[in-house]
Amino acid sequence: MNIWLLDESLCVNVFYDGTDRAYADNICISFMESCPREEKIFKADETNIYLTPEQANLLALALNGAVARSLAARAEQE
């Protein structure tokens, strides 16, 4: 799943890497940047971070919690 951020200069791709199925950390978060070097967040054009299913689940829970808090704060403002 590709998610484009920062005016579409940063692509975040999250996927199960079947070629690493023998390893516990086979869920990949890939960051690809298409911007001038001085604007890059990462040093490389592509940076991969591999997570275990448990770590990926914790990340998903943290994101969902932040979404819930953000939506609640928005509702309070309305």
C-alpha positions in Angstrom: 0.0 0.0 0.0 1.6 3.3 -1.1 0.9 6.4 1.0 2.1 9.7 -0.5 3.1 12.4 2.0 4.7 15.9 1.9 3.2 17.1 -1.4 3.8 13.6 -2.8 7.6 13.8 -2.4 7.7 11.0 0.2 6.1 7.6 -0.6 5.6 5.2 2.3 4.9 1.6 1.3 3.9 -1.0 3.9 4.0 -4.7 2.9 4.7 -8.2 3.9 8.1 -9.2 2.4 7.6 -12.9 1.4 11.3 -13.1 0.4 12.1 -12.6 4.2 9.5 -15.1 5.4 12.2 -17.1 7.2 12.8 -14.0 9.5 10.6 -12.8 12.3 10.9 -9.2 11.0 9.3 -9.6 7.5 7.0 -6.6 7.4 8.6 -3.8 5.6 8.0 -0.1 5.8 9.7 1.4 2.8 10.3 5.2 2.5 11.1 6.6 -1.0 11.9 10.2 -1.5 11.7 12.1 -4.8 13.0 15.6 -3.9 16.2 17.5 -4.0 18.9 16.1 -1.7 18.8 19.1 0.6 15.1 18.5 1.3 15.4 14.8 2.1 14.5 13.4 5.5 16.5 10.2 4.9 20.0 10.1 3.4 19.2 7.5 0.8 16.5 7.6 -1.9 15.0 4.5 -0.4 15.1 3.5 3.3 13.5 0.2 4.5 12.6 -0.7 8.1 11.7 -4.2 8.9 9.3 -5.1 11.7 8.0 -8.2 13.4 4.2 -8.7 13.3 4.1 -7.7 17.0 6.0 -4.5 16.3 3.8 -3.7 13.3 0.7 -4.3 15.4 2.0 -1.9 18.1 2.6 0.7 15.4 -0.9 0.2 14.0 -2.4 0.6 17.5 -0.4 3.8 18.1 -1.5 5.2 14.8 -5.2 4.3 15.5 -4.9 5.8 19.0 -3.5 9.1 17.6 -6.3 9.1 14.9 -9.0 8.7 17.7 -7.5 11.5 19.7 -7.3 13.8 16.7 -10.9 13.1 15.6 -12.1 13.7 19.2 -10.2 17.0 19.4 -11.7 18.0 16.0 -15.2 17.2 17.3 -14.7 19.3 20.4 -13.8 22.3 18.2 -17.0 22.0 16.2 
